């Protein structure tokens, strides 16, 4: 992995600018497949280093300024998870989703646990509705490799359910990276804190 990650960063168009320290910037959800995969690897690294702080961030509302400030501090404190001289671009919802996936894997979460929790879930949001209707398919999505054909197929299998669960006055987000992130975060909160949040998860 020591050699693979720098290669992936370069392929993703995340410039290796030769700086002494990596650069972390906060932008729109990445669309390049390799950039998406690099983001997931970065999240796994920071969760492994500081799982307690990761759980604290996952309990927060990712739409607030307080979260944005906290996640910047957290990301910069673990910038050595980015290859030396590299630049990583990500936004708060993608980072939250990737951290949620990493934490759940460390917790040994299973599809059966999600199905059991979802069967008695009363939180009325679109992501939680999708999980309740198709918990096994959601977990299969989260188990797939980011930005892969497998992921595309898993997302397609959930498309009709997303449409049914979406509020009548809202259009389902078309960005697959953001959709996966929201389902990951909603699944994490279903298992760890079933109370509704203002972030809609």
Secondary structure by P-SEA (a helix, b strand, c coil): caaaaaaaaaaaccccccccbbbbbbbcccccaaaaaaaaaaaaaaaaacaaaaaaaaacccccaaaaaaaaaaaaaacccccccbbbbbcaaaaaaaaaaaaaaaacccaaaaaaaaaacccccaaaaaaaacaaaaaaaaacccccaaaaaaaaaaaaaaaaaccccccccccaaaaaaaaaaaaaaaacccccccccc
